[in-house]
Amino acid sequence: MTGPASTRPGFTSSAAAGRAEAGSVEAGSVEAGRGPLTVHFVPVSPWFRPEYLPRYASEGAAGMDLHACTDKPIVLEPGARVRVPTGIAIQLPHPNVVALVYARSGLAWRHGIGLPNGVGVIDSDYTGEIQVLLTNFGTAPFTIQPGDRIAQIVFAPIHLAQLVQVDTLRPTARGSGGFGSTGVAGERGGPG
Ligand SMILES: O=c1ccn([C@H]2C[C@H](O)[C@@H](COP(=O)(O)OP(=O)(O)OP(=O)(O)O)O2)c(=O)[nH]1
């Protein structure tokens, strides 16, 4: 049974997932952080298939899942790292937009698969293939099959900062305290 059609850009129900076509990401406002964002993409791999197009897996998902676009499985030994192609290159519409590649928590929890770079930052002027760096932090070899959803990509507005030197900074309660200065117990308060 098919549920009500989603109006969310980039989201397709599993029934419709296979119908997504290259170039079919919907248009919308390009204003950063203000709703739908048009992101042009081109398939750049001979192994790319329409079902590898990133999409939101649920109506409220923040990230689109990225698929491994490979011709054969990749075996990731414990401690090893690999660069997994996704088969697509994107054009971010504005310098104030960034795409961020994050781990999938299920892979991290179940298999110890994470990103050695923490978060992948896709610059607005990068037009190469998006690649996902993965490390096997677990204890058993992990096999990535072609088409597997290996990470997720989040589009976010950013500020481009201008650094201005000043003599002093505005006082705050925290001041220079950091790196655990508030302790770990439920109630806040520094150690001792
Ligand atoms: O997980 C990632 C991280 C980066 N990139 C691409 C997009 C990004 O715009 C480019 C450069 O990434 P970054 O700035 O993190 O790399 P760098 O080590 O600083 O290299 P560069 O000197 O090329 O900027 O590589 C990916 O495809 N996946």
The ligand as a MOL file (V3000), in Angstrom:
LIG
                    3D

  0  0  0     0  0            999 V3000
M  V30 BEGIN CTAB
M  V30 COUNTS 28 29 0 0 0
M  V30 BEGIN ATOM
M  V30 1 O 34.6110 13.6250 3.2600 0
M  V30 2 C 34.9180 14.3810 2.3280 0
M  V30 3 C 35.6570 15.5510 2.5350 0
M  V30 4 C 35.9750 16.3450 1.4420 0
M  V30 5 N 35.5650 16.0020 0.1940 0
M  V30 6 C 35.8730 16.8690 -0.9370 0
M  V30 7 C 34.9780 18.1110 -0.9190 0
M  V30 8 C 35.8440 19.1700 -0.3560 0
M  V30 9 O 35.4560 20.4390 -0.8320 0
M  V30 10 C 37.2140 18.7440 -0.8360 0
M  V30 11 C 38.3310 19.2190 0.0230 0
M  V30 12 O 38.0880 18.7950 1.3390 0
M  V30 13 P 38.8940 19.4490 2.5460 0
M  V30 14 O 38.9050 20.9370 2.4290 0
M  V30 15 O 38.3900 18.8280 3.8000 0
M  V30 16 O 40.3200 18.8400 2.2530 0
M  V30 17 P 41.7510 19.3950 2.5170 0
M  V30 18 O 42.5270 18.2930 3.1060 0
M  V30 19 O 41.7430 20.6950 3.2420 0
M  V30 20 O 42.2450 19.5600 1.0200 0
M  V30 21 P 42.1990 20.7980 0.0340 0
M  V30 22 O 43.5520 21.4090 0.1680 0
M  V30 23 O 41.9540 20.1800 -1.3060 0
M  V30 24 O 41.0780 21.7200 0.4440 0
M  V30 25 O 37.1930 17.3230 -0.8360 0
M  V30 26 C 34.8110 14.8670 -0.0130 0
M  V30 27 O 34.4170 14.5420 -1.1210 0
M  V30 28 N 34.5240 14.0800 1.0680 0
M  V30 END ATOM
M  V30 BEGIN BOND
M  V30 1 2 1 2
M  V30 2 1 2 3
M  V30 3 1 2 28
M  V30 4 2 3 4
M  V30 5 1 4 5
M  V30 6 1 5 6
M  V30 7 1 5 26
M  V30 8 1 6 7
M  V30 9 1 6 25
M  V30 10 1 7 8
M  V30 11 1 8 9
M  V30 12 1 8 10
M  V30 13 1 10 11
M  V30 14 1 10 25
M  V30 15 1 11 12
M  V30 16 1 12 13
M  V30 17 2 13 14
M  V30 18 1 13 15
M  V30 19 1 13 16
M  V30 20 1 16 17
M  V30 21 2 17 18
M  V30 22 1 17 19
M  V30 23 1 17 20
M  V30 24 1 20 21
M  V30 25 2 21 22
M  V30 26 1 21 23
M  V30 27 1 21 24
M  V30 28 2 26 27
M  V30 29 1 26 28
M  V30 END BOND
M  V30 END CTAB
M  END
